[in-house]
């Protein structure tokens, strides 16, 4: 492990973010081209290396506790990294690296790229902070950094779509974070501590009726961030209006962080598996509504946004079942969802880059122009619908089996039907973009540029690898599942040093 | 003390009311600010102690640390509120700048008119 890796993972993108304007100015003065892009790529790759360096220690079964300033918990702020944190950190840093590489060409036509990369690195810092911290107020602060950067990223192009989407996102999102703050205030009033492990140790001693209010506030607050139905109304607008690279980052990384915060708070902090079935039911509603709304969309990005809601439903269903297989399936689906959702948004971005629209009514017959892109879209669509041999099948299968094992066969049946529906709307999208009549003005559309193709291809390969060898994926998520179910171990590891 | 909590919850409720029912972006932002201020008041009240002293140890207080601890207010909520105020300023400033852009694009501040994306 790199010494001080946990704090470096947060500090590095934070500093890089504020160095970015300086880099931009220097590059302009000296006439260096693409300096900002290379700087951002270097920062994100360094981030990935730092996160990966923690892998052997954490997978060795150890909970990595890093005390800031040498103050032992519960007095000081500490960073605590167990299998779950590391899984999310891996997803976040990996997806961010690919999205930055993708942005190299995709955002090349935009102005104000200093701000874009500054915000990008800030959102990365926020996500890393939420993921790695062991202090609930610290989590809130990083959550706000993440949220504010994402509002700004949605509004980045400042046209009417992005302004409208950003305002909606901001109002709803700020309400959500206020709820989280209120929840933290109530917890502090009850227990007098902000350390997650210390809170988790003390909360079971409090009366249930007192705990339920902060729990509800947290679930609502984080539910807004992950666009859980009925708190999802901001999400399709934001994903549609944001640049595709940003939408890819949101769907792959930010949503993952939101789910992490949700399960960390629900499972570790409150330790109430009783909420599980409610989480599963909410997941079910989310899944059904997302799928039905996706069916009727004409804009490809909006369709993907609704399908994102639907997939979040699967993850919540798996996690909410509360059995070890269900949690494993949910986390595996979280992992897979990050892979193919990012990939699909990148493909939409490629289409927009070449054609200029994502409205499916104006597209058609692009198969002849972009055969590789079309194939990759097919891979993503099949993976997300849960068709073997792609990764979506493996994780969805685990959730189905977990549903039956947990005695909730109805859940499994509904999930299966929704899977078929997913296939239906993706086939419809594939049909209207790549097949059918090609409008005349699209006849000279070119294939996706190679630097944009590279991250998409890499993700497609991952889709197939984890589909053919699901055991590999399960091995990756098992430490996370064990960590999530062993909150006693987490508490002991954090407070043990005190 | 109970009075503080009542006012705090009242502010939260007022903010929520404003967010749910007002039809003007500026008022929505004011509602958001009122809501967070309510939470701040709640947090500050948690650490309040009538006749308490600031939680800064200096001079002769070192000789009587338990006595100091018995009289000092809880400094943690103050730190939390300070952080939260800064965050809230960011949100309000950003929201207002977005509102300016929205007015330029739409010529109105009515959030229910901002629904072109759905069409």
Interface residues (C-beta under 8 A of the other chain):
Chain A: X137 X141 X144 X148 X151 X152 X155 X158 X159 X160 X161 X163 X164 X165 X166 X167 X168 X170 X171 X174 X175 X178 X181 X182 X184 X185 X188 X189 X194 X237 X240 X241
Chain B: X12 X15 X19 X25 X28 X32 X35 X36 X39 X42 X43 X46 X76 X77 X80 X83 X84 X87 X90 X91 X94 X95 X98 X99 X101 X102 X105 X106 X111 X114 X115 X116 X117 X118
